[in-house]
Amino acid sequence: MEQHNIAMGGAVETQEQYDLRHGFRVGFLQLLLQPQVRSELHRCERLCAIPDTPDWFIGFINHRGDAVPVYDLAASLGLGITDPKKGWLLLLDAQPATAAVLLQETPQGITNPGRADAPCPDLLDGISSGEYRYQNSIWFEFDHRAYFSRQKQRFIKTDSALPA
């Protein structure tokens, strides 16, 4: 935690700076958003499901006039399917790169997580960019850009496997 001294009218005040991050749970995993990630949280409403798509692809939402893809993070990691009627949408990044993950519960604030040296579970291989400790538990930093890129590649593989 950094401290900055601010001079105000001859007096010196101390203002503490916190590293506030947001984390969420998916199955047994605790995931932490990367610093400075633009995110919004919304109730899962007005979802446009697409027939004949994998369980981990929920569909699209209209967000400020743009179609935003929605992925079930738990289902894509093999940790069960999240009920969209009870879920939350975590939108990440700004347009045109915005995409969303469906979560069972809302994210929580994580203050001043410390770096940790913990083994990353295989199912997060390529989508975790670090490990952190917060209140005696391990949080894996979620590389959402790598995750969304991986999901797009899964669609390409699925489409190429279909008969012409």
ABEGO torsion letter per residue (X at the ends): XBBBBBBBGGBBBBBBBBBBBBBBBBEABBBBBBBGBBBBBBBBBGBBBBBGBBAABAEBBBBGGBBBBBBBAAAAAGAEBBBAAABBBBBBEBOAABBBBBBABBBBBBBGBBBBBBBBBAAABGABAEBBBBGGBBBBBBBAAAAAAAAAAAAAAAAAABBX
